[in-house]
């Protein structure tokens, strides 16, 4: 799977990028036909503690799955987003298998 990670208005640390890539690459175990994806890391303006936003968009044949999560850290937002994507990918896979 080819991933593009974009950090908007800041430079992301290499450790953070590696963490996000490692987490999202595990999604292949739930649906093998993920072609590519984009991840956007953003800082929300304001004084709120939950100001880190992670948006993940994955392309699978016939579908585009998307999740947007907000948390105190990019790692936590990534974890929540990956869990949501797991559920979406499982649903897509089950639907595809039931149509056969």
Biopython code that builds the backbone (N, CA, C, O; Angstrom):
import numpy as np
from Bio.PDB.StructureBuilder import StructureBuilder

atoms = [
    (1, "UNK", "N", (0.851, -1.173, 0.000)),
    (1, "UNK", "CA", (0.000, 0.000, 0.000)),
    (1, "UNK", "C", (0.898, 1.238, 0.000)),
    (1, "UNK", "O", (1.854, 1.337, 0.770)),
    (2, "UNK", "N", (0.570, 2.154, -0.865)),
    (2, "UNK", "CA", (1.324, 3.405, -0.964)),
    (2, "UNK", "C", (0.614, 4.471, -0.132)),
    (2, "UNK", "O", (-0.549, 4.791, -0.379)),
    (3, "UNK", "N", (1.320, 5.012, 0.847)),
    (3, "UNK", "CA", (0.752, 6.034, 1.727)),
    (3, "UNK", "C", (1.464, 7.359, 1.542)),
    (3, "UNK", "O", (2.686, 7.418, 1.403)),
    (4, "UNK", "N", (0.679, 8.409, 1.545)),
    (4, "UNK", "CA", (1.230, 9.763, 1.547)),
    (4, "UNK", "C", (0.784, 10.420, 2.846)),
    (4, "UNK", "O", (-0.408, 10.482, 3.148)),
    (5, "UNK", "N", (1.757, 10.909, 3.611)),
    (5, "UNK", "CA", (1.449, 11.565, 4.877)),
    (5, "UNK", "C", (1.788, 13.038, 4.736)),
    (5, "UNK", "O", (2.908, 13.404, 4.378)),
    (6, "UNK", "N", (0.794, 13.882, 5.026)),
    (6, "UNK", "CA", (0.955, 15.329, 4.913)),
    (6, "UNK", "C", (0.762, 15.955, 6.291)),
    (6, "UNK", "O", (-0.267, 15.741, 6.932)),
    (7, "UNK", "N", (1.732, 16.716, 6.741)),
    (7, "UNK", "CA", (1.552, 17.483, 7.974)),
    (7, "UNK", "C", (1.309, 18.935, 7.551)),
    (7, "UNK", "O", (2.141, 19.553, 6.888)),
    (8, "UNK", "N", (0.169, 19.450, 7.943)),
    (8, "UNK", "CA", (-0.277, 20.767, 7.511)),
    (8, "UNK", "C", (0.219, 21.834, 8.491)),
    (8, "UNK", "O", (-0.111, 21.795, 9.676)),
    (9, "UNK", "N", (1.004, 22.777, 7.995)),
    (9, "UNK", "CA", (1.520, 23.930, 8.740)),
    (9, "UNK", "C", (2.478, 23.572, 9.880)),
    (9, "UNK", "O", (2.659, 24.369, 10.800)),
    (10, "UNK", "N", (3.092, 22.387, 9.831)),
    (10, "UNK", "CA", (4.150, 22.041, 10.773)),
    (10, "UNK", "C", (4.934, 20.868, 10.197)),
    (10, "UNK", "O", (4.473, 20.198, 9.274)),
    (11, "UNK", "N", (6.108, 20.628, 10.741)),
    (11, "UNK", "CA", (6.938, 19.505, 10.321)),
    (11, "UNK", "C", (6.798, 18.375, 11.329)),
    (11, "UNK", "O", (7.119, 18.534, 12.506)),
    (12, "UNK", "N", (6.315, 17.236, 10.855)),
    (12, "UNK", "CA", (6.120, 16.094, 11.737)),
    (12, "UNK", "C", (7.439, 15.383, 11.993)),
    (12, "UNK", "O", (8.302, 15.316, 11.118)),
    (13, "UNK", "N", (7.584, 14.859, 13.188)),
    (13, "UNK", "CA", (8.761, 14.115, 13.593)),
    (13, "UNK", "C", (8.796, 12.764, 12.863)),
    (13, "UNK", "O", (7.751, 12.192, 12.555)),
    (14, "UNK", "N", (9.979, 12.275, 12.597)),
    (14, "UNK", "CA", (10.143, 10.995, 11.897)),
    (14, "UNK", "C", (9.522, 9.854, 12.706)),
    (14, "UNK", "O", (8.931, 8.939, 12.133)),
    (15, "UNK", "N", (9.653, 9.906, 14.031)),
    (15, "UNK", "CA", (9.065, 8.862, 14.884)),
    (15, "UNK", "C", (7.545, 8.830, 14.728)),
    (15, "UNK", "O", (6.948, 7.755, 14.673)),
    (16, "UNK", "N", (6.925, 9.993, 14.659)),
    (16, "UNK", "CA", (5.475, 10.073, 14.471)),
    (16, "UNK", "C", (5.079, 9.498, 13.117)),
    (16, "UNK", "O", (4.118, 8.733, 13.029)),
    (17, "UNK", "N", (5.795, 9.850, 12.078)),
    (17, "UNK", "CA", (5.491, 9.339, 10.743)),
    (17, "UNK", "C", (5.644, 7.821, 10.682)),
    (17, "UNK", "O", (4.824, 7.136, 10.071)),
    (18, "UNK", "N", (6.691, 7.296, 11.314)),
    (18, "UNK", "CA", (6.896, 5.844, 11.357)),
    (18, "UNK", "C", (5.771, 5.152, 12.109)),
    (18, "UNK", "O", (5.289, 4.099, 11.693)),
    (19, "UNK", "N", (5.356, 5.752, 13.222)),
    (19, "UNK", "CA", (4.273, 5.187, 14.024)),
    (19, "UNK", "C", (2.982, 5.109, 13.208)),
    (19, "UNK", "O", (2.311, 4.077, 13.201)),
    (20, "UNK", "N", (2.642, 6.189, 12.530)),
    (20, "UNK", "CA", (1.413, 6.237, 11.739)),
    (20, "UNK", "C", (1.474, 5.232, 10.596)),
    (20, "UNK", "O", (0.496, 4.535, 10.328)),
    (21, "UNK", "N", (2.605, 5.156, 9.931)),
    (21, "UNK", "CA", (2.750, 4.221, 8.819)),
    (21, "UNK", "C", (2.642, 2.772, 9.301)),
    (21, "UNK", "O", (2.002, 1.945, 8.651)),
    (22, "UNK", "N", (3.264, 2.472, 10.431)),
    (22, "UNK", "CA", (3.207, 1.118, 10.994)),
    (22, "UNK", "C", (1.767, 0.729, 11.333)),
    (22, "UNK", "O", (1.329, -0.381, 11.030)),
    (23, "UNK", "N", (1.038, 1.647, 11.961)),
    (23, "UNK", "CA", (-0.354, 1.379, 12.352)),
    (23, "UNK", "C", (-1.259, 1.175, 11.132)),
    (23, "UNK", "O", (-2.063, 0.244, 11.104)),
    (24, "UNK", "N", (-1.129, 2.032, 10.141)),
    (24, "UNK", "CA", (-2.014, 1.930, 8.974)),
    (24, "UNK", "C", (-1.660, 0.736, 8.092)),
    (24, "UNK", "O", (-2.540, 0.179, 7.436)),
    (25, "UNK", "N", (-0.401, 0.336, 8.064)),
    (25, "UNK", "CA", (-0.031, -0.836, 7.269)),
    (25, "UNK", "C", (-0.650, -2.117, 7.808)),
    (25, "UNK", "O", (-0.800, -3.088, 7.065)),
    (26, "UNK", "N", (-1.012, -2.137, 9.089)),
    (26, "UNK", "CA", (-1.665, -3.308, 9.677)),
    (26, "UNK", "C", (-3.084, -3.504, 9.136)),
    (26, "UNK", "O", (-3.664, -4.578, 9.296)),
    (27, "UNK", "N", (-3.636, -2.485, 8.504)),
    (27, "UNK", "CA", (-5.002, -2.596, 7.971)),
    (27, "UNK", "C", (-5.076, -3.614, 6.838)),
    (27, "UNK", "O", (-6.164, -4.079, 6.496)),
    (28, "UNK", "N", (-3.930, -3.964, 6.251)),
    (28, "UNK", "CA", (-3.914, -4.973, 5.188)),
    (28, "UNK", "C", (-4.403, -6.324, 5.688)),
    (28, "UNK", "O", (-4.861, -7.140, 4.889)),
    (29, "UNK", "N", (-4.319, -6.580, 6.980)),
    (29, "UNK", "CA", (-4.791, -7.862, 7.510)),
    (29, "UNK", "C", (-6.319, -7.945, 7.469)),
    (29, "UNK", "O", (-6.873, -9.044, 7.491)),
    (30, "UNK", "N", (-6.995, -6.819, 7.411)),
    (30, "UNK", "CA", (-8.455, -6.804, 7.374)),
    (30, "UNK", "C", (-9.006, -6.750, 5.954)),
    (30, "UNK", "O", (-10.098, -7.252, 5.685)),
    (31, "UNK", "N", (-8.253, -6.144, 5.053)),
    (31, "UNK", "CA", (-8.685, -6.063, 3.653)),
    (31, "UNK", "C", (-7.430, -5.919, 2.806)),
    (31, "UNK", "O", (-6.738, -4.904, 2.877)),
    (32, "UNK", "N", (-7.140, -6.940, 2.002)),
    (32, "UNK", "CA", (-5.874, -7.019, 1.280)),
    (32, "UNK", "C", (-5.799, -6.081, 0.078)),
    (32, "UNK", "O", (-4.703, -5.771, -0.387)),
    (33, "UNK", "N", (-6.926, -5.628, -0.427)),
    (33, "UNK", "CA", (-6.938, -4.895, -1.691)),
    (33, "UNK", "C", (-6.899, -3.380, -1.539)),
    (33, "UNK", "O", (-7.381, -2.667, -2.418)),
    (34, "UNK", "N", (-6.341, -2.877, -0.457)),
    (34, "UNK", "CA", (-6.170, -1.434, -0.292)),
    (34, "UNK", "C", (-5.099, -0.983, -1.279)),
    (34, "UNK", "O", (-3.975, -1.484, -1.252)),
    (35, "UNK", "N", (-5.444, -0.043, -2.143)),
    (35, "UNK", "CA", (-4.488, 0.375, -3.167)),
    (35, "UNK", "C", (-3.551, 1.476, -2.669)),
    (35, "UNK", "O", (-2.333, 1.369, -2.816)),
    (36, "UNK", "N", (-4.109, 2.522, -2.087)),
    (36, "UNK", "CA", (-3.284, 3.618, -1.598)),
    (36, "UNK", "C", (-4.068, 4.428, -0.579)),
    (36, "UNK", "O", (-5.238, 4.157, -0.310)),
    (37, "UNK", "N", (-3.401, 5.427, -0.017)),
    (37, "UNK", "CA", (-4.068, 6.246, 0.976)),
    (37, "UNK", "C", (-3.339, 7.552, 1.226)),
    (37, "UNK", "O", (-2.173, 7.724, 0.872)),
    (38, "UNK", "N", (-4.065, 8.460, 1.846)),
    (38, "UNK", "CA", (-3.509, 9.753, 2.238)),
    (38, "UNK", "C", (-3.851, 10.000, 3.693)),
    (38, "UNK", "O", (-4.944, 9.681, 4.161)),
    (39, "UNK", "N", (-2.891, 10.575, 4.396)),
    (39, "UNK", "CA", (-3.097, 10.907, 5.798)),
    (39, "UNK", "C", (-2.726, 12.375, 5.981)),
    (39, "UNK", "O", (-1.663, 12.826, 5.555)),
    (40, "UNK", "N", (-3.631, 13.105, 6.626)),
    (40, "UNK", "CA", (-3.407, 14.522, 6.892)),
    (40, "UNK", "C", (-3.324, 14.734, 8.397)),
    (40, "UNK", "O", (-4.205, 14.303, 9.142)),
    (41, "UNK", "N", (-2.265, 15.400, 8.840)),
    (41, "UNK", "CA", (-2.078, 15.746, 10.242)),
    (41, "UNK", "C", (-2.258, 17.248, 10.367)),
    (41, "UNK", "O", (-1.588, 18.029, 9.692)),
    (42, "UNK", "N", (-3.177, 17.640, 11.244)),
    (42, "UNK", "CA", (-3.479, 19.069, 11.390)),
    (42, "UNK", "C", (-3.519, 19.446, 12.860)),
    (42, "UNK", "O", (-3.825, 18.621, 13.721)),
    (43, "UNK", "N", (-3.205, 20.702, 13.132)),
    (43, "UNK", "CA", (-3.362, 21.269, 14.465)),
    (43, "UNK", "C", (-4.577, 22.177, 14.448)),
    (43, "UNK", "O", (-4.654, 23.101, 13.638)),
    (44, "UNK", "N", (-5.526, 21.920, 15.338)),
    (44, "UNK", "CA", (-6.729, 22.727, 15.424)),
    (44, "UNK", "C", (-6.412, 24.007, 16.178)),
    (44, "UNK", "O", (-5.722, 23.992, 17.198)),
    (45, "UNK", "N", (-6.921, 25.098, 15.666)),
    (45, "UNK", "CA", (-6.697, 26.378, 16.344)),
    (45, "UNK", "C", (-7.548, 26.437, 17.602)),
    (45, "UNK", "O", (-8.601, 25.806, 17.691)),
    (46, "UNK", "N", (-7.081, 27.191, 18.551)),
    (46, "UNK", "CA", (-7.821, 27.328, 19.797)),
    (46, "UNK", "C", (-7.031, 26.751, 20.949)),
    (46, "UNK", "O", (-5.943, 26.204, 20.767)),
    (47, "UNK", "N", (-7.589, 26.879, 22.127)),
    (47, "UNK", "CA", (-6.906, 26.458, 23.344)),
    (47, "UNK", "C", (-7.341, 25.090, 23.839)),
    (47, "UNK", "O", (-6.938, 24.684, 24.929)),
    (48, "UNK", "N", (-8.151, 24.365, 23.077)),
    (48, "UNK", "CA", (-8.639, 23.055, 23.519)),
    (48, "UNK", "C", (-7.478, 22.071, 23.626)),
    (48, "UNK", "O", (-6.506, 22.146, 22.874)),
    (49, "UNK", "N", (-7.602, 21.150, 24.574)),
    (49, "UNK", "CA", (-6.559, 20.135, 24.738)),
    (49, "UNK", "C", (-6.563, 19.141, 23.585)),
    (49, "UNK", "O", (-5.509, 18.673, 23.156)),
    (50, "UNK", "N", (-7.742, 18.824, 23.090)),
    (50, "UNK", "CA", (-7.863, 17.881, 21.976)),
    (50, "UNK", "C", (-7.731, 18.645, 20.665)),
    (50, "UNK", "O", (-8.713, 18.833, 19.947)),
    (51, "UNK", "N", (-6.515, 19.084, 20.358)),
    (51, "UNK", "CA", (-6.335, 19.917, 19.177)),
    (51, "UNK", "C", (-5.546, 19.237, 18.051)),
    (51, "UNK", "O", (-5.164, 19.894, 17.083)),
    (52, "UNK", "N", (-5.301, 17.935, 18.169)),
    (52, "UNK", "CA", (-4.576, 17.211, 17.119)),
    (52, "UNK", "C", (-5.594, 16.447, 16.266)),
    (52, "UNK", "O", (-6.380, 15.659, 16.792)),
    (53, "UNK", "N", (-5.580, 16.679, 14.970)),
    (53, "UNK", "CA", (-6.537, 16.054, 14.057)),
    (53, "UNK", "C", (-5.797, 15.167, 13.067)),
    (53, "UNK", "O", (-4.811, 15.579, 12.455)),
    (54, "UNK", "N", (-6.286, 13.948, 12.922)),
    (54, "UNK", "CA", (-5.747, 13.005, 11.942)),
    (54, "UNK", "C", (-6.886, 12.621, 11.007)),
    (54, "UNK", "O", (-7.935, 12.154, 11.450)),
    (55, "UNK", "N", (-6.671, 12.822, 9.712)),
    (55, "UNK", "CA", (-7.634, 12.406, 8.695)),
    (55, "UNK", "C", (-6.968, 11.325, 7.853)),
    (55, "UNK", "O", (-5.867, 11.518, 7.337)),
    (56, "UNK", "N", (-7.643, 10.185, 7.719)),
    (56, "UNK", "CA", (-7.099, 9.079, 6.936)),
    (56, "UNK", "C", (-8.100, 8.726, 5.847)),
    (56, "UNK", "O", (-9.279, 8.491, 6.115)),
    (57, "UNK", "N", (-7.609, 8.693, 4.619)),
    (57, "UNK", "CA", (-8.437, 8.313, 3.473)),
    (57, "UNK", "C", (-7.737, 7.150, 2.764)),
    (57, "UNK", "O", (-6.579, 7.260, 2.364)),
    (58, "UNK", "N", (-8.458, 6.040, 2.617)),
    (58, "UNK", "CA", (-7.908, 4.877, 1.932)),
    (58, "UNK", "C", (-8.753, 4.560, 0.708)),
    (58, "UNK", "O", (-9.979, 4.676, 0.737)),
    (59, "UNK", "N", (-8.094, 4.164, -0.355)),
    (59, "UNK", "CA", (-8.793, 3.776, -1.577)),
    (59, "UNK", "C", (-8.754, 2.265, -1.727)),
    (59, "UNK", "O", (-7.687, 1.652, -1.730)),
    (60, "UNK", "N", (-9.928, 1.681, -1.851)),
    (60, "UNK", "CA", (-10.069, 0.262, -2.147)),
    (60, "UNK", "C", (-10.930, 0.166, -3.394)),
    (60, "UNK", "O", (-11.730, 1.065, -3.651)),
    (61, "UNK", "N", (-10.793, -0.885, -4.167)),
    (61, "UNK", "CA", (-11.592, -0.977, -5.399)),
    (61, "UNK", "C", (-13.091, -0.810, -5.137)),
    (61, "UNK", "O", (-13.700, -1.593, -4.407)),
    (62, "UNK", "N", (-13.665, 0.215, -5.742)),
    (62, "UNK", "CA", (-15.096, 0.470, -5.608)),
    (62, "UNK", "C", (-15.492, 1.289, -4.397)),
    (62, "UNK", "O", (-16.663, 1.640, -4.252)),
    (63, "UNK", "N", (-14.558, 1.600, -3.534)),
    (63, "UNK", "CA", (-14.875, 2.332, -2.302)),
    (63, "UNK", "C", (-13.747, 3.295, -1.943)),
    (63, "UNK", "O", (-12.608, 3.172, -2.394)),
    (64, "UNK", "N", (-14.125, 4.247, -1.117)),
    (64, "UNK", "CA", (-13.153, 5.144, -0.506)),
    (64, "UNK", "C", (-13.561, 5.247, 0.959)),
    (64, "UNK", "O", (-14.659, 5.708, 1.273)),
    (65, "UNK", "N", (-12.677, 4.819, 1.849)),
    (65, "UNK", "CA", (-12.992, 4.883, 3.279)),
    (65, "UNK", "C", (-12.260, 6.074, 3.880)),
    (65, "UNK", "O", (-11.118, 6.367, 3.525)),
    (66, "UNK", "N", (-12.937, 6.750, 4.792)),
    (66, "UNK", "CA", (-12.408, 7.981, 5.362)),
    (66, "UNK", "C", (-12.749, 8.042, 6.841)),
    (66, "UNK", "O", (-13.828, 7.636, 7.273)),
    (67, "UNK", "N", (-11.803, 8.556, 7.593)),
    (67, "UNK", "CA", (-12.056, 8.781, 9.013)),
    (67, "UNK", "C", (-11.318, 10.048, 9.435)),
    (67, "UNK", "O", (-10.223, 10.340, 8.954)),
    (68, "UNK", "N", (-11.941, 10.788, 10.342)),
    (68, "UNK", "CA", (-11.340, 12.008, 10.887)),
    (68, "UNK", "C", (-11.469, 11.924, 12.399)),
    (68, "UNK", "O", (-12.570, 11.826, 12.939)),
    (69, "UNK", "N", (-10.331, 11.964, 13.069)),
    (69, "UNK", "CA", (-10.330, 11.845, 14.526)),
    (69, "UNK", "C", (-9.544, 12.984, 15.163)),
    (69, "UNK", "O", (-8.606, 13.523, 14.575)),
    (70, "UNK", "N", (-9.949, 13.334, 16.376)),
    (70, "UNK", "CA", (-9.349, 14.437, 17.116)),
    (70, "UNK", "C", (-8.989, 13.930, 18.512)),
    (70, "UNK", "O", (-9.793, 13.261, 19.161)),
    (71, "UNK", "N", (-7.783, 14.249, 18.970)),
    (71, "UNK", "CA", (-7.372, 13.797, 20.295)),
    (71, "UNK", "C", (-6.268, 14.705, 20.835)),
    (71, "UNK", "O", (-5.906, 15.704, 20.213)),
    (72, "UNK", "N", (-5.745, 14.338, 21.998)),
    (72, "UNK", "CA", (-4.667, 15.120, 22.622)),
    (72, "UNK", "C", (-3.347, 14.934, 21.889)),
    (72, "UNK", "O", (-2.525, 15.849, 21.832)),
    (73, "UNK", "N", (-3.146, 13.729, 21.320)),
    (73, "UNK", "CA", (-1.900, 13.451, 20.601)),
    (73, "UNK", "C", (-2.238, 12.864, 19.237)),
    (73, "UNK", "O", (-3.318, 12.306, 19.039)),
    (74, "UNK", "N", (-1.314, 12.993, 18.311)),
    (74, "UNK", "CA", (-1.514, 12.405, 16.995)),
    (74, "UNK", "C", (-1.549, 10.879, 17.083)),
    (74, "UNK", "O", (-2.275, 10.229, 16.331)),
    (75, "UNK", "N", (-0.773, 10.315, 17.992)),
    (75, "UNK", "CA", (-0.766, 8.856, 18.147)),
    (75, "UNK", "C", (-2.123, 8.342, 18.597)),
    (75, "UNK", "O", (-2.622, 7.351, 18.063)),
    (76, "UNK", "N", (-2.721, 9.004, 19.571)),
    (76, "UNK", "CA", (-4.037, 8.587, 20.065)),
    (76, "UNK", "C", (-5.100, 8.740, 18.978)),
    (76, "UNK", "O", (-5.946, 7.862, 18.806)),
    (77, "UNK", "N", (-5.057, 9.839, 18.253)),
    (77, "UNK", "CA", (-6.021, 10.053, 17.166)),
    (77, "UNK", "C", (-5.838, 9.001, 16.081)),
    (77, "UNK", "O", (-6.818, 8.535, 15.499)),
    (78, "UNK", "N", (-4.588, 8.620, 15.802)),
    (78, "UNK", "CA", (-4.313, 7.585, 14.814)),
    (78, "UNK", "C", (-4.884, 6.255, 15.270)),
    (78, "UNK", "O", (-5.506, 5.546, 14.479)),
    (79, "UNK", "N", (-4.683, 5.907, 16.535)),
    (79, "UNK", "CA", (-5.204, 4.646, 17.070)),
    (79, "UNK", "C", (-6.724, 4.566, 16.936)),
    (79, "UNK", "O", (-7.264, 3.544, 16.514)),
    (80, "UNK", "N", (-7.404, 5.642, 17.295)),
    (80, "UNK", "CA", (-8.867, 5.671, 17.204)),
    (80, "UNK", "C", (-9.303, 5.570, 15.742)),
    (80, "UNK", "O", (-10.241, 4.843, 15.416)),
    (81, "UNK", "N", (-8.616, 6.303, 14.865)),
    (81, "UNK", "CA", (-8.943, 6.276, 13.446)),
    (81, "UNK", "C", (-8.725, 4.917, 12.819)),
    (81, "UNK", "O", (-9.544, 4.466, 12.018)),
    (82, "UNK", "N", (-7.632, 4.256, 13.171)),
    (82, "UNK", "CA", (-7.345, 2.928, 12.619)),
    (82, "UNK", "C", (-8.404, 1.923, 13.065)),
    (82, "UNK", "O", (-8.816, 1.068, 12.281)),
    (83, "UNK", "N", (-8.847, 2.020, 14.325)),
    (83, "UNK", "CA", (-9.923, 1.128, 14.806)),
    (83, "UNK", "C", (-11.196, 1.337, 13.996)),
    (83, "UNK", "O", (-11.859, 0.369, 13.622)),
    (84, "UNK", "N", (-11.538, 2.580, 13.726)),
    (84, "UNK", "CA", (-12.738, 2.876, 12.934)),
    (84, "UNK", "C", (-12.584, 2.344, 11.507)),
    (84, "UNK", "O", (-13.538, 1.823, 10.929)),
    (85, "UNK", "N", (-11.391, 2.475, 10.947)),
    (85, "UNK", "CA", (-11.151, 1.967, 9.588)),
    (85, "UNK", "C", (-11.220, 0.448, 9.548)),
    (85, "UNK", "O", (-11.688, -0.124, 8.564)),
    (86, "UNK", "N", (-10.756, -0.218, 10.613)),
    (86, "UNK", "CA", (-10.855, -1.681, 10.686)),
    (86, "UNK", "C", (-12.303, -2.108, 10.524)),
    (86, "UNK", "O", (-12.605, -3.022, 9.756)),
    (87, "UNK", "N", (-13.199, -1.449, 11.248)),
    (87, "UNK", "CA", (-14.621, -1.787, 11.187)),
    (87, "UNK", "C", (-15.175, -1.551, 9.782)),
    (87, "UNK", "O", (-15.922, -2.379, 9.259)),
    (88, "UNK", "N", (-14.809, -0.421, 9.174)),
    (88, "UNK", "CA", (-15.300, -0.125, 7.827)),
    (88, "UNK", "C", (-14.789, -1.147, 6.818)),
    (88, "UNK", "O", (-15.541, -1.604, 5.957)),
    (89, "UNK", "N", (-13.520, -1.502, 6.922)),
    (89, "UNK", "CA", (-12.938, -2.461, 5.979)),
    (89, "UNK", "C", (-13.530, -3.854, 6.163)),
    (89, "UNK", "O", (-13.758, -4.563, 5.183)),
    (90, "UNK", "N", (-13.781, -4.252, 7.410)),
    (90, "UNK", "CA", (-14.418, -5.551, 7.665)),
    (90, "UNK", "C", (-15.810, -5.586, 7.032)),
    (90, "UNK", "O", (-16.207, -6.587, 6.436)),
    (91, "UNK", "N", (-16.547, -4.480, 7.168)),
    (91, "UNK", "CA", (-17.889, -4.397, 6.608)),
    (91, "UNK", "C", (-17.847, -4.504, 5.083)),
    (91, "UNK", "O", (-18.666, -5.203, 4.486)),
    (92, "UNK", "N", (-16.899, -3.818, 4.457)),
    (92, "UNK", "CA", (-16.759, -3.870, 2.996)),
    (92, "UNK", "C", (-16.404, -5.280, 2.546)),
    (92, "UNK", "O", (-16.941, -5.775, 1.555)),
    (93, "UNK", "N", (-15.495, -5.927, 3.278)),
    (93, "UNK", "CA", (-15.065, -7.274, 2.920)),
    (93, "UNK", "C", (-16.221, -8.264, 3.063)),
    (93, "UNK", "O", (-16.418, -9.113, 2.193)),
    (94, "UNK", "N", (-16.984, -8.162, 4.150)),
    (94, "UNK", "CA", (-18.127, -9.049, 4.354)),
    (94, "UNK", "C", (-19.164, -8.860, 3.258)),
    (94, "UNK", "O", (-19.742, -9.831, 2.770)),
    (95, "UNK", "N", (-19.397, -7.631, 2.877)),
    (95, "UNK", "CA", (-20.358, -7.339, 1.823)),
    (95, "UNK", "C", (-19.902, -7.937, 0.506)),
    (95, "UNK", "O", (-20.708, -8.505, -0.230)),
    (96, "UNK", "N", (-18.603, -7.814, 0.197)),
    (96, "UNK", "CA", (-18.060, -8.361, -1.040)),
    (96, "UNK", "C", (-18.150, -9.885, -1.049)),
    (96, "UNK", "O", (-18.444, -10.485, -2.083)),
    (97, "UNK", "N", (-17.898, -10.513, 0.100)),
    (97, "UNK", "CA", (-17.964, -11.980, 0.162)),
    (97, "UNK", "C", (-19.397, -12.482, 0.061)),
    (97, "UNK", "O", (-19.639, -13.553, -0.495)),
    (98, "UNK", "N", (-20.354, -11.719, 0.592)),
    (98, "UNK", "CA", (-21.756, -12.144, 0.542)),
    (98, "UNK", "C", (-22.338, -12.013, -0.868)),
    (98, "UNK", "O", (-23.333, -12.667, -1.181)),
    (99, "UNK", "N", (-21.738, -11.185, -1.717)),
    (99, "UNK", "CA", (-22.213, -11.015, -3.080)),
    (99, "UNK", "C", (-21.723, -12.112, -4.016)),
    (99, "UNK", "O", (-22.208, -12.233, -5.140)),
    (100, "UNK", "N", (-20.779, -12.898, -3.563)),
    (100, "UNK", "CA", (-20.235, -13.959, -4.417)),
    (100, "UNK", "C", (-21.166, -15.117, -4.529)),
    (100, "UNK", "O", (-20.858, -16.094, -5.211)),
]
sb = StructureBuilder()
sb.init_structure("model")
sb.init_model(0)
sb.init_chain("A")
sb.init_seg("    ")
for serial, (resi, resn, name, xyz) in enumerate(atoms, 1):
    if name == "N":
        sb.init_residue(resn, " ", resi, " ")
    sb.init_atom(name, np.array(xyz, "f"), 0.0, 1.0, " ", f" {name:<3s}", serial, name[0])
structure = sb.get_structure()
